[in-house]
Amino acid sequence: MADQCCAGKSGKTALNDPRWRRVLWIALVINAAMFGVEIVAGVAADSRALQADALDFLGDAANYAISLGVAGMALAWRARAALLKAATMLAFGLWVFAWAVWGFIVGAAPHAETMGLIGALALVSNVAVALMLYRYRTGDANMRSVWICSRNDAIGNLAVLAAAVGVFGTGQGWPDLLVAAIMAGLAIWGSLDVFRHARSELAVVNDAT
């Protein structure tokens, strides 16, 4: 509720801040590039956490593209776009959780050194994007959905690094699978937050009409 109140008072929307579009373009390029790097490394290292993070980069790049597409539209369309992104975040979270369970069943054993190196690169990328988007964290639902994605990504990358240390120290794959499950939880929780915020904006629009 507090976040929604802040959003109403901030006056920040994708409609009246042209710097928003520039930040999104930069974030889109970074995420698309990191998807390519991380998916190759994740498959090579047999890391569920890296593969999940790579797909998260891909999903974020698509979300940034959607945000750019609706940036100049009315609040109702931006809220609907946020609902779409919330649905993709939820789908990603459920898929990653299922993938982690499968890895536990088959006994995945990832390469810790590759996980650490790529995880550190991903962390730097996501922190840079999160810092650029920090000022827009209390904007409309469309802005908030982008901020939540970037925040969750940075947290997820820290978890990937912790998993790499765990895999290296134990010689087992369970830290990698645990982190993949945590990333799934972050995506699911974030999707519910964005969904609630977007629904409240749609309710305001409907009341006004």
ZILIN-V483477 format. One record per residue. N is the residue number from 1. OMEGA is omega in degrees with one decimal (NA if undefined). Layout:
n->{N:N}
omega->{OMEGA:OMEGA}
This chain:
n->{1:2:3:4:5:6:7:8:9:10:11:12:13:14:15:16:17:18:19:20:21:22:23:24:25:26:27:28:29:30:31:32:33:34:35:36:37:38:39:40:41:42:43:44:45:46:47:48:49:50:51:52:53:54:55:56:57:58:59:60:61:62:63:64:65:66:67:68:69:70:71:72:73:74:75:76:77:78:79:80:81:82:83:84:85:86:87:88:89:90:91:92:93:94:95:96:97:98:99:100:101:102:103:104:105:106:107:108:109:110:111:112:113:114:115:116:117:118:119:120:121:122:123:124:125:126:127:128:129:130:131:132:133:134:135:136:137:138:139:140:141:142:143:144:145:146:147:148:149:150:151:152:153:154:155:156:157:158:159:160:161:162:163:164:165:166:167:168:169:170:171:172:173:174:175:176:177:178:179:180:181:182:183:184:185:186:187:188:189:190:191:192:193:194:195:196:197:198:199:200:201:202:203:204:205:206:207:208:209}
omega->{-179.4:179.7:-179.3:177.8:178.3:-179.3:-179.2:-176.6:-172.5:-177.8:-180.0:171.9:177.5:-176.0:-171.8:179.3:-178.0:178.3:177.0:-178.8:179.6:178.8:179.8:179.0:178.6:179.8:179.9:-178.9:-179.8:-176.8:178.4:179.5:-178.6:175.0:-179.5:-179.0:-170.6:-179.6:177.3:-179.5:-179.1:178.1:-179.5:-178.2:-176.3:-178.6:177.0:-179.2:179.0:179.0:177.4:179.7:177.7:178.2:175.8:175.4:179.4:179.0:179.1:177.9:177.0:178.9:177.3:177.8:177.1:-179.8:177.0:-178.1:-177.0:-173.2:-177.8:-176.8:-179.5:-176.8:-177.9:-179.9:177.1:177.9:177.4:176.4:177.8:176.4:177.8:179.9:176.2:178.7:179.6:176.4:179.5:179.1:177.9:-178.7:179.7:179.7:-179.1:179.2:178.6:179.4:178.1:177.6:178.6:177.7:177.0:-178.4:-175.6:177.5:179.4:179.3:-174.5:179.2:-170.7:-176.3:178.0:177.0:-178.3:-177.8:-178.1:177.2:178.1:178.1:179.0:179.4:179.0:-179.5:-176.4:176.2:178.0:179.0:-179.6:178.7:177.8:-175.3:-173.5:-176.9:-177.1:-174.0:-179.6:177.2:-179.7:-175.2:179.2:176.8:-177.3:179.9:178.9:179.3:-178.9:177.4:-177.3:177.7:179.6:179.6:179.9:176.9:179.1:179.5:174.8:178.9:177.5:177.8:177.4:178.2:178.9:177.1:179.8:178.2:179.8:-176.2:-176.3:-175.4:-178.7:-174.9:-173.8:176.8:177.3:-179.1:177.8:179.8:177.0:178.1:177.6:178.3:176.7:178.6:177.8:-179.8:-179.3:179.3:179.2:-179.8:179.1:178.0:179.5:-179.7:179.5:-178.1:-179.8:178.7:179.1:178.0:176.8:178.0:177.4:179.4:-179.2:178.0:-178.6:179.5:NA}
